[in-house]
Amino acid sequence: MGKILIVVGLVCIIAGLVVLYGPKHLWPGRLPGDIRIERENYSFHFPIMTSLLLSVLLSLILYFVNRWKN
């Protein structure tokens, strides 16, 4: 359990550094492929590519954690 907490902590630190110092145009919700419609009275935002990217990343992380655990 301790090793998993250390890995999760390191991932959080790396994610924080990316958010703090990463490029502004490639943030989640602003990736190419995300749908964004803005009109006078409303705006609609559907982050398709962001959802796909997060799904792939979570799947890879869980795969490696499961493989490392067994």
Backbone as XML, in Angstrom:
<?xml version="1.0"?>
<chain id="A" units="angstrom">
  <residue number="1" name="MET">
    <atom name="N" x="0.825" y="-1.185" z="0.000"/>
    <atom name="CA" x="0.000" y="0.000" z="0.000"/>
    <atom name="C" x="0.874" y="1.254" z="0.000"/>
  </residue>
  <residue number="2" name="GLY">
    <atom name="N" x="1.971" y="1.195" z="0.690"/>
    <atom name="CA" x="2.867" y="2.346" z="0.763"/>
    <atom name="C" x="3.480" y="2.700" z="-0.580"/>
  </residue>
  <residue number="3" name="LYS">
    <atom name="N" x="3.845" y="1.677" z="-1.342"/>
    <atom name="CA" x="4.435" y="1.919" z="-2.662"/>
    <atom name="C" x="3.423" y="2.569" z="-3.596"/>
  </residue>
  <residue number="4" name="ILE">
    <atom name="N" x="2.166" y="2.130" z="-3.514"/>
    <atom name="CA" x="1.127" y="2.719" z="-4.360"/>
    <atom name="C" x="0.927" y="4.184" z="-4.007"/>
  </residue>
  <residue number="5" name="LEU">
    <atom name="N" x="0.943" y="4.507" z="-2.721"/>
    <atom name="CA" x="0.802" y="5.910" z="-2.301"/>
    <atom name="C" x="1.962" y="6.771" z="-2.790"/>
  </residue>
  <residue number="6" name="ILE">
    <atom name="N" x="3.162" y="6.218" z="-2.775"/>
    <atom name="CA" x="4.328" y="6.963" z="-3.286"/>
    <atom name="C" x="4.179" y="7.222" z="-4.778"/>
  </residue>
  <residue number="7" name="VAL">
    <atom name="N" x="3.760" y="6.209" z="-5.533"/>
    <atom name="CA" x="3.581" y="6.379" z="-6.980"/>
    <atom name="C" x="2.490" y="7.398" z="-7.268"/>
  </residue>
  <residue number="8" name="VAL">
    <atom name="N" x="1.374" y="7.312" z="-6.547"/>
    <atom name="CA" x="0.283" y="8.273" z="-6.747"/>
    <atom name="C" x="0.762" y="9.685" z="-6.406"/>
  </residue>
  <residue number="9" name="GLY">
    <atom name="N" x="1.539" y="9.820" z="-5.353"/>
    <atom name="CA" x="2.086" y="11.126" z="-4.995"/>
    <atom name="C" x="3.004" y="11.685" z="-6.067"/>
  </residue>
  <residue number="10" name="LEU">
    <atom name="N" x="3.859" y="10.849" z="-6.631"/>
    <atom name="CA" x="4.750" y="11.301" z="-7.703"/>
    <atom name="C" x="3.969" y="11.704" z="-8.946"/>
  </residue>
  <residue number="11" name="VAL">
    <atom name="N" x="2.931" y="10.948" z="-9.270"/>
    <atom name="CA" x="2.091" y="11.298" z="-10.415"/>
    <atom name="C" x="1.411" y="12.643" z="-10.171"/>
  </residue>
  <residue number="12" name="CYS">
    <atom name="N" x="0.945" y="12.878" z="-8.958"/>
    <atom name="CA" x="0.311" y="14.171" z="-8.636"/>
    <atom name="C" x="1.309" y="15.322" z="-8.739"/>
  </residue>
  <residue number="13" name="ILE">
    <atom name="N" x="2.533" y="15.108" z="-8.291"/>
    <atom name="CA" x="3.553" y="16.151" z="-8.386"/>
    <atom name="C" x="3.872" y="16.452" z="-9.853"/>
  </residue>
  <residue number="14" name="ILE">
    <atom name="N" x="4.027" y="15.425" z="-10.668"/>
    <atom name="CA" x="4.315" y="15.624" z="-12.090"/>
    <atom name="C" x="3.151" y="16.336" z="-12.772"/>
  </residue>
  <residue number="15" name="ALA">
    <atom name="N" x="1.920" y="15.929" z="-12.458"/>
    <atom name="CA" x="0.752" y="16.582" z="-13.050"/>
    <atom name="C" x="0.690" y="18.047" z="-12.630"/>
  </residue>
  <residue number="16" name="GLY">
    <atom name="N" x="1.012" y="18.343" z="-11.400"/>
    <atom name="CA" x="1.034" y="19.726" z="-10.938"/>
    <atom name="C" x="2.082" y="20.563" z="-11.656"/>
  </residue>
  <residue number="17" name="LEU">
    <atom name="N" x="3.252" y="20.010" z="-11.887"/>
    <atom name="CA" x="4.294" y="20.734" z="-12.612"/>
    <atom name="C" x="3.896" y="20.982" z="-14.064"/>
  </residue>
  <residue number="18" name="VAL">
    <atom name="N" x="3.239" y="20.001" z="-14.679"/>
    <atom name="CA" x="2.773" y="20.181" z="-16.057"/>
    <atom name="C" x="1.730" y="21.288" z="-16.116"/>
  </residue>
  <residue number="19" name="VAL">
    <atom name="N" x="0.813" y="21.299" z="-15.166"/>
    <atom name="CA" x="-0.220" y="22.337" z="-15.142"/>
    <atom name="C" x="0.399" y="23.704" z="-14.903"/>
  </residue>
  <residue number="20" name="LEU">
    <atom name="N" x="1.388" y="23.769" z="-14.039"/>
    <atom name="CA" x="2.003" y="25.047" z="-13.692"/>
    <atom name="C" x="2.888" y="25.599" z="-14.803"/>
  </residue>
  <residue number="21" name="TYR">
    <atom name="N" x="3.686" y="24.739" z="-15.442"/>
    <atom name="CA" x="4.668" y="25.207" z="-16.409"/>
    <atom name="C" x="4.430" y="24.747" z="-17.840"/>
  </residue>
  <residue number="22" name="GLY">
    <atom name="N" x="3.352" y="24.032" z="-18.104"/>
    <atom name="CA" x="3.090" y="23.493" z="-19.437"/>
    <atom name="C" x="2.574" y="24.555" z="-20.390"/>
  </residue>
  <residue number="23" name="PRO">
    <atom name="N" x="2.466" y="24.189" z="-21.669"/>
    <atom name="CA" x="1.960" y="25.140" z="-22.662"/>
    <atom name="C" x="0.484" y="25.442" z="-22.437"/>
  </residue>
  <residue number="24" name="LYS">
    <atom name="N" x="0.087" y="26.671" z="-22.705"/>
    <atom name="CA" x="-1.283" y="27.113" z="-22.438"/>
    <atom name="C" x="-2.292" y="26.590" z="-23.465"/>
  </residue>
  <residue number="25" name="HIS">
    <atom name="N" x="-1.894" y="26.320" z="-24.690"/>
    <atom name="CA" x="-2.852" y="25.947" z="-25.729"/>
    <atom name="C" x="-3.192" y="24.458" z="-25.749"/>
  </residue>
  <residue number="26" name="LEU">
    <atom name="N" x="-2.508" y="23.630" z="-24.999"/>
    <atom name="CA" x="-2.790" y="22.200" z="-25.006"/>
    <atom name="C" x="-3.410" y="21.721" z="-23.700"/>
  </residue>
  <residue number="27" name="TRP">
    <atom name="N" x="-4.154" y="22.586" z="-23.040"/>
    <atom name="CA" x="-4.801" y="22.186" z="-21.796"/>
    <atom name="C" x="-6.013" y="21.346" z="-22.088"/>
  </residue>
  <residue number="28" name="PRO">
    <atom name="N" x="-6.374" y="20.489" z="-21.158"/>
    <atom name="CA" x="-7.600" y="19.710" z="-21.344"/>
    <atom name="C" x="-8.791" y="20.632" z="-21.584"/>
  </residue>
  <residue number="29" name="GLY">
    <atom name="N" x="-9.572" y="20.304" z="-22.574"/>
    <atom name="CA" x="-10.703" y="21.143" z="-22.948"/>
    <atom name="C" x="-10.378" y="22.098" z="-24.071"/>
  </residue>
  <residue number="30" name="ARG">
    <atom name="N" x="-9.126" y="22.199" z="-24.437"/>
    <atom name="CA" x="-8.715" y="23.079" z="-25.536"/>
    <atom name="C" x="-7.863" y="22.343" z="-26.561"/>
  </residue>
  <residue number="31" name="LEU">
    <atom name="N" x="-7.958" y="21.041" z="-26.578"/>
    <atom name="CA" x="-7.192" y="20.252" z="-27.526"/>
    <atom name="C" x="-7.845" y="20.302" z="-28.905"/>
  </residue>
  <residue number="32" name="PRO">
    <atom name="N" x="-7.062" y="20.093" z="-29.959"/>
    <atom name="CA" x="-7.670" y="19.989" z="-31.283"/>
    <atom name="C" x="-8.631" y="18.802" z="-31.306"/>
  </residue>
  <residue number="33" name="GLY">
    <atom name="N" x="-9.805" y="18.994" z="-31.804"/>
    <atom name="CA" x="-10.809" y="17.953" z="-31.830"/>
    <atom name="C" x="-11.914" y="18.169" z="-30.809"/>
  </residue>
  <residue number="34" name="ASP">
    <atom name="N" x="-11.698" y="19.056" z="-29.845"/>
    <atom name="CA" x="-12.758" y="19.410" z="-28.911"/>
    <atom name="C" x="-13.738" y="20.344" z="-29.602"/>
  </residue>
  <residue number="35" name="ILE">
    <atom name="N" x="-15.012" y="20.107" z="-29.389"/>
    <atom name="CA" x="-16.047" y="20.918" z="-30.037"/>
    <atom name="C" x="-16.369" y="22.103" z="-29.145"/>
  </residue>
  <residue number="36" name="ARG">
    <atom name="N" x="-16.326" y="23.281" z="-29.744"/>
    <atom name="CA" x="-16.631" y="24.505" z="-29.009"/>
    <atom name="C" x="-17.444" y="25.418" z="-29.917"/>
  </residue>
  <residue number="37" name="ILE">
    <atom name="N" x="-18.662" y="25.719" z="-29.500"/>
    <atom name="CA" x="-19.546" y="26.597" z="-30.260"/>
    <atom name="C" x="-19.928" y="27.767" z="-29.361"/>
  </residue>
  <residue number="38" name="GLU">
    <atom name="N" x="-19.650" y="28.956" z="-29.820"/>
    <atom name="CA" x="-20.005" y="30.152" z="-29.055"/>
    <atom name="C" x="-20.897" y="31.041" z="-29.906"/>
  </residue>
  <residue number="39" name="ARG">
    <atom name="N" x="-22.044" y="31.381" z="-29.375"/>
    <atom name="CA" x="-23.014" y="32.272" z="-30.027"/>
    <atom name="C" x="-23.259" y="33.466" z="-29.109"/>
  </residue>
  <residue number="40" name="GLU">
    <atom name="N" x="-24.154" y="34.332" z="-29.530"/>
    <atom name="CA" x="-24.448" y="35.512" z="-28.726"/>
    <atom name="C" x="-25.044" y="35.139" z="-27.369"/>
  </residue>
  <residue number="41" name="ASN">
    <atom name="N" x="-26.000" y="34.220" z="-27.372"/>
    <atom name="CA" x="-26.743" y="33.921" z="-26.151"/>
    <atom name="C" x="-26.255" y="32.696" z="-25.390"/>
  </residue>
  <residue number="42" name="TYR">
    <atom name="N" x="-25.425" y="31.870" z="-25.993"/>
    <atom name="CA" x="-24.994" y="30.661" z="-25.305"/>
    <atom name="C" x="-23.649" y="30.194" z="-25.848"/>
  </residue>
  <residue number="43" name="SER">
    <atom name="N" x="-23.060" y="29.283" z="-25.104"/>
    <atom name="CA" x="-21.849" y="28.614" z="-25.577"/>
    <atom name="C" x="-21.976" y="27.129" z="-25.249"/>
  </residue>
  <residue number="44" name="PHE">
    <atom name="N" x="-21.430" y="26.305" z="-26.126"/>
    <atom name="CA" x="-21.496" y="24.861" z="-25.986"/>
    <atom name="C" x="-20.081" y="24.323" z="-26.109"/>
  </residue>
  <residue number="45" name="HIS">
    <atom name="N" x="-19.700" y="23.465" z="-25.172"/>
    <atom name="CA" x="-18.354" y="22.908" z="-25.180"/>
    <atom name="C" x="-18.454" y="21.406" z="-24.933"/>
  </residue>
  <residue number="46" name="PHE">
    <atom name="N" x="-17.881" y="20.605" z="-25.851"/>
    <atom name="CA" x="-17.875" y="19.155" z="-25.714"/>
    <atom name="C" x="-16.454" y="18.657" z="-25.956"/>
  </residue>
  <residue number="47" name="PRO">
    <atom name="N" x="-15.714" y="18.306" z="-24.900"/>
    <atom name="CA" x="-14.298" y="17.927" z="-25.032"/>
    <atom name="C" x="-14.093" y="16.467" z="-25.448"/>
  </residue>
  <residue number="48" name="ILE">
    <atom name="N" x="-14.255" y="16.177" z="-26.722"/>
    <atom name="CA" x="-14.128" y="14.804" z="-27.217"/>
    <atom name="C" x="-12.685" y="14.294" z="-27.080"/>
  </residue>
  <residue number="49" name="MET">
    <atom name="N" x="-11.736" y="15.026" z="-27.606"/>
    <atom name="CA" x="-10.344" y="14.584" z="-27.569"/>
    <atom name="C" x="-9.807" y="14.540" z="-26.146"/>
  </residue>
  <residue number="50" name="THR">
    <atom name="N" x="-10.223" y="15.470" z="-25.325"/>
    <atom name="CA" x="-9.798" y="15.452" z="-23.930"/>
    <atom name="C" x="-10.309" y="14.187" z="-23.242"/>
  </residue>
  <residue number="51" name="SER">
    <atom name="N" x="-11.553" y="13.821" z="-23.510"/>
    <atom name="CA" x="-12.118" y="12.606" z="-22.919"/>
    <atom name="C" x="-11.378" y="11.364" z="-23.398"/>
  </residue>
  <residue number="52" name="LEU">
    <atom name="N" x="-11.081" y="11.300" z="-24.689"/>
    <atom name="CA" x="-10.341" y="10.150" z="-25.223"/>
    <atom name="C" x="-8.938" y="10.062" z="-24.632"/>
  </residue>
  <residue number="53" name="LEU">
    <atom name="N" x="-8.263" y="11.197" z="-24.537"/>
    <atom name="CA" x="-6.910" y="11.212" z="-23.985"/>
    <atom name="C" x="-6.904" y="10.775" z="-22.525"/>
  </residue>
  <residue number="54" name="LEU">
    <atom name="N" x="-7.827" y="11.282" z="-21.724"/>
    <atom name="CA" x="-7.897" y="10.883" z="-20.319"/>
    <atom name="C" x="-8.248" y="9.404" z="-20.174"/>
  </residue>
  <residue number="55" name="SER">
    <atom name="N" x="-9.102" y="8.900" z="-21.040"/>
    <atom name="CA" x="-9.460" y="7.487" z="-21.003"/>
    <atom name="C" x="-8.248" y="6.608" z="-21.291"/>
  </residue>
  <residue number="56" name="VAL">
    <atom name="N" x="-7.478" y="6.961" z="-22.308"/>
    <atom name="CA" x="-6.287" y="6.185" z="-22.651"/>
    <atom name="C" x="-5.268" y="6.250" z="-21.522"/>
  </residue>
  <residue number="57" name="LEU">
    <atom name="N" x="-5.043" y="7.433" z="-20.963"/>
    <atom name="CA" x="-4.069" y="7.573" z="-19.876"/>
    <atom name="C" x="-4.486" y="6.773" z="-18.643"/>
  </residue>
  <residue number="58" name="LEU">
    <atom name="N" x="-5.752" y="6.865" z="-18.266"/>
    <atom name="CA" x="-6.221" y="6.102" z="-17.107"/>
    <atom name="C" x="-6.140" y="4.598" z="-17.356"/>
  </residue>
  <residue number="59" name="SER">
    <atom name="N" x="-6.459" y="4.171" z="-18.560"/>
    <atom name="CA" x="-6.363" y="2.747" z="-18.890"/>
    <atom name="C" x="-4.928" y="2.257" z="-18.796"/>
  </residue>
  <residue number="60" name="LEU">
    <atom name="N" x="-3.986" y="3.038" z="-19.306"/>
    <atom name="CA" x="-2.572" y="2.650" z="-19.220"/>
    <atom name="C" x="-2.087" y="2.624" z="-17.779"/>
  </residue>
  <residue number="61" name="ILE">
    <atom name="N" x="-2.455" y="3.619" z="-17.002"/>
    <atom name="CA" x="-2.034" y="3.657" z="-15.599"/>
    <atom name="C" x="-2.585" y="2.462" z="-14.846"/>
  </residue>
  <residue number="62" name="LEU">
    <atom name="N" x="-3.870" y="2.173" z="-15.016"/>
    <atom name="CA" x="-4.462" y="1.034" z="-14.322"/>
    <atom name="C" x="-3.890" y="-0.294" z="-14.803"/>
  </residue>
  <residue number="63" name="TYR">
    <atom name="N" x="-3.563" y="-0.389" z="-16.088"/>
    <atom name="CA" x="-2.939" y="-1.603" z="-16.616"/>
    <atom name="C" x="-1.591" y="-1.852" z="-15.946"/>
  </residue>
  <residue number="64" name="PHE">
    <atom name="N" x="-0.748" y="-0.810" z="-15.882"/>
    <atom name="CA" x="0.573" y="-0.979" z="-15.296"/>
    <atom name="C" x="0.519" y="-1.184" z="-13.788"/>
  </residue>
  <residue number="65" name="VAL">
    <atom name="N" x="-0.420" y="-0.541" z="-13.114"/>
    <atom name="CA" x="-0.575" y="-0.774" z="-11.678"/>
    <atom name="C" x="-1.003" y="-2.210" z="-11.426"/>
  </residue>
  <residue number="66" name="ASN">
    <atom name="N" x="-1.941" y="-2.719" z="-12.221"/>
    <atom name="CA" x="-2.406" y="-4.097" z="-12.068"/>
    <atom name="C" x="-1.280" y="-5.084" z="-12.382"/>
  </residue>
  <residue number="67" name="ARG">
    <atom name="N" x="-0.511" y="-4.796" z="-13.407"/>
    <atom name="CA" x="0.601" y="-5.689" z="-13.790"/>
    <atom name="C" x="1.690" y="-5.668" z="-12.727"/>
  </residue>
  <residue number="68" name="TRP">
    <atom name="N" x="1.949" y="-4.490" z="-12.159"/>
    <atom name="CA" x="2.988" y="-4.343" z="-11.137"/>
    <atom name="C" x="2.548" y="-5.001" z="-9.833"/>
  </residue>
  <residue number="69" name="LYS">
    <atom name="N" x="1.242" y="-4.942" z="-9.565"/>
    <atom name="CA" x="0.692" y="-5.500" z="-8.334"/>
    <atom name="C" x="0.765" y="-7.027" z="-8.342"/>
  </residue>
  <residue number="70" name="ASN">
    <atom name="N" x="0.550" y="-7.636" z="-9.503"/>
    <atom name="CA" x="0.576" y="-9.116" z="-9.597"/>
    <atom name="C" x="1.972" y="-9.515" z="-9.875"/>
  </residue>
</chain>
